[in-house]
Amino acid sequence: ACECVEHIVKNSLNEKANLPYMAETDDGWSNKGWWYDGQHIPGHSSYLVGQCIYFVLKAYSLEKEYYHTEHREWLDFAGRVIAQMEKTRNSDGEYPYIFSERTGAGLEYDSFSGAWCLAAAAFYSDLTKDKTYVEGLLNSEKYYHDMYVKHQECYGGPLDISKGIDSEGILAYIRAVRYLHRLTGKGYLLEHLKDGLYYEFTFKFCYNSPIKVPPLSTIG
């Protein structure tokens, strides 16, 4: 696992955009994974960039806590990407849906996907105790809560949602709010955390998706 994280940190960065590429093949690194054809425009997916950085930070924190090994280069990698992500929020506090491969700028918005960027930046702030980004993160949290979470609209699912909130994406929001509360102690964040948990625990798939691959296809 450490070799995998090390490989990502050392090799995946798009130097022009300060963002990691999300797929590797024999031809090298790119963003052309299985999801690529579903994007409206090409670029770095904020969902995947944010999630990548969150789990690099998780690996960093576990190594430090349990094995007393500090991989400073992992933290520096995350910090560089987060600094780029923080430049791209719009005036609503929303992170992009797609980042430019050429410059790292936000190309498309109007999506819940950037909640993973919020989670990564909140986790980074909590780990480092650097509060540089906290005011902006609180603004973003409020935007995602008011725009998506508080309505409790538990329809669709990860198999058919485009840009909306779903039972996977909400996990980013829950993580983000937890770290922001730990950083700031603001009571309303616990109410927002409760809203996020209500959404996740209320969620049901509204129909049986036609799964055709064993073993799931065989169990009714």
C-alpha positions in Angstrom: 0.0 0.0 0.0 2.8 2.4 0.9 4.5 1.6 -2.5 1.3 2.5 -4.3 0.9 5.8 -2.5 4.6 6.6 -3.0 4.2 5.8 -6.8 1.2 8.2 -7.0 3.0 11.0 -5.1 6.2 10.7 -7.2 4.7 10.2 -10.7 1.0 11.3 -11.0 1.3 15.1 -10.8 0.4 17.2 -13.9 3.0 19.9 -13.4 1.1 22.4 -15.6 -2.1 22.1 -13.5 -0.7 21.2 -10.1 -3.2 18.3 -10.0 -2.7 14.6 -10.1 -3.7 12.6 -13.2 -6.2 9.9 -12.3 -5.3 7.0 -14.6 -2.2 5.1 -15.6 -1.7 2.8 -18.5 1.3 1.5 -20.5 1.2 4.8 -22.3 1.7 6.8 -19.1 -0.5 9.0 -16.9 -3.7 10.7 -18.1 -7.3 11.3 -17.0 -8.8 8.8 -19.4 -10.2 6.3 -17.0 -13.5 4.5 -17.3 -15.5 7.6 -16.4 -13.8 9.8 -19.0 -16.5 9.5 -21.8 -19.2 10.5 -19.3 -17.6 13.9 -18.7 -19.0 16.9 -20.6 -15.6 18.3 -21.3 -12.1 16.7 -20.8 -10.0 17.5 -17.7 -9.3 16.5 -14.1 -12.4 15.3 -12.2 -12.7 17.2 -8.9 -14.4 14.1 -7.3 -11.4 12.0 -8.1 -8.7 14.6 -7.4 -10.3 15.5 -4.0 -10.7 11.8 -3.1 -7.2 11.0 -4.1 -5.7 13.7 -1.9 -8.0 12.8 1.0 -6.7 9.2 1.0 -3.1 10.2 0.5 -3.6 12.3 3.7 -5.3 9.4 5.4 -2.3 7.2 4.6 0.0 9.9 5.9 -1.9 10.2 9.1 -2.0 6.4 9.7 1.7 5.9 9.0 2.5 8.7 11.4 0.2 7.6 14.2 0.7 3.8 14.1 4.2 3.4 12.7 5.8 6.7 13.8 6.9 7.3 10.2 6.3 10.8 8.7 6.2 10.8 4.9 6.7 14.5 4.6 6.7 14.3 0.8 3.1 12.9 0.9 2.0 15.9 2.9 3.8 18.3 0.6 2.2 16.7 -2.4 -1.3 17.1 -0.9 -0.5 20.7 0.1 0.5 21.6 -3.4 -2.7 20.2 -4.9 -4.9 21.7 -2.2 -3.3 25.1 -2.8 -4.4 24.8 -6.5 -7.9 23.6 -5.6 -8.4 26.5 -3.3 -7.7 29.0 -6.1 -10.6 27.7 -8.2 -13.7 28.1 -6.0 -16.3 30.3 -7.5 -18.1 33.2 -5.6 -20.6 30.7 -4.2 -17.9 28.7 -2.6 -18.2 25.8 -5.0 -15.2 23.8 -6.3 -15.2 23.0 -10.0 -16.7 19.8 -11.5 -13.8 19.7 -14.0 -10.3 21.3 -13.8 -8.3 22.3 -16.8 -5.4 19.9 -17.7 -3.5 22.9 -19.1 -3.8 25.4 -16.3 -5.6 23.8 -13.3 -8.4 26.4 -13.6 -12.0 25.5 -13.1 -13.8 24.7 -16.4 -17.2 23.5 -15.2 -19.2 23.9 -12.0 -22.8 23.2 -10.9 -22.0 19.9 -9.1 -21.8 18.2 -5.7 -18.5 16.5 -6.8 -16.3 19.1 -5.3 -17.3 18.1 -1.8 -14.3 15.7 -2.0 -12.0 18.8 -2.5 -13.7 20.3 0.6 -13.0 17.1 2.6 -9.4 17.0 1.5 -8.7 20.6 2.4 -10.5 20.3 5.7 -8.5 17.2 6.6 -5.3 18.9 5.6 -6.1 21.9 7.8 -6.9 19.6 10.7 -3.6 17.6 10.3 -1.4 20.6 9.9 -3.4 23.0 12.2 -2.9 25.6 9.5 -6.1 27.6 9.4 -5.3 29.6 6.2 -8.2 28.0 4.3 -10.7 27.7 7.1 -12.9 30.7 6.4 -13.2 29.7 2.7 -13.9 26.1 3.7 -16.8 27.2 6.0 -18.3 29.2 3.1 -18.0 26.1 0.9 -19.6 23.9 3.5 -22.6 26.2 3.8 -23.0 26.2 0.1 -23.0 22.4 -0.3 -25.3 22.1 2.7 -27.8 24.6 1.6 -27.7 23.7 -2.1 -27.7 19.9 -1.8 -27.8 18.3 1.6 -30.6 19.9 3.6 -33.3 19.1 1.0 -32.9 15.3 1.8 -33.7 14.4 -1.8 -32.7 10.7 -1.7 -33.4 9.7 -5.3 -31.3 8.1 -8.0 -28.0 6.6 -7.1 -24.3 6.4 -8.0 -25.2 4.3 -11.1 -27.3 7.1 -12.7 -26.6 10.4 -10.9 -24.9 13.1 -12.9 -23.4 16.0 -10.9 -25.9 15.5 -8.0 -25.7 14.3 -4.4 -25.8 10.5 -3.9 -25.1 7.8 -1.3 -21.3 7.9 -2.1 -20.7 11.6 -2.5 -22.4 12.5 0.8 -19.5 10.6 2.6 -17.2 13.4 1.5 -19.4 16.0 3.0 -19.7 14.1 6.3 -15.9 13.9 6.5 -15.5 17.5 5.7 -18.0 18.7 8.4 -16.4 16.5 11.0 -13.0 18.0 10.5 -14.3 21.6 10.3 -16.1 21.2 13.6 -13.0 19.8 15.2 -11.1 22.9 13.9 -13.6 25.6 14.8 -16.0 24.2 17.4 -18.9 25.9 15.7 -22.1 24.3 17.0 -24.1 24.6 13.8 -21.7 22.2 12.1 -23.0 19.4 14.3 -26.5 20.1 13.0 -25.1 20.0 9.4 -23.3 16.8 10.2 -26.6 15.3 11.5 -28.2 16.3 8.2 -25.5 14.5 6.3 -25.9 11.4 8.3 -29.7 11.5 7.9 -29.2 11.7 4.2 -26.9 8.7 4.1 -29.0 6.6 6.4 -32.2 7.5 4.7 -30.9 6.7 1.2 -32.4 3.8 -0.6 -32.0 2.7 -4.2 -35.4 3.3 -5.8 -35.3 0.4 -8.1 -33.4 -2.9 -8.6 -30.5 -2.1 -11.0 -30.1 -4.8 -13.7 -26.8 -6.2 -12.4 -25.7 -8.9 -14.8 -22.3 -9.9 -13.4 -21.9 -12.7 -10.9 -22.1 -13.1 -7.9 -24.5 -10.2 -7.5 -26.5 -11.3 -10.6 -27.3 -14.6 -8.9 -28.8 -13.5 -5.6 -32.0 -11.9 -6.6 
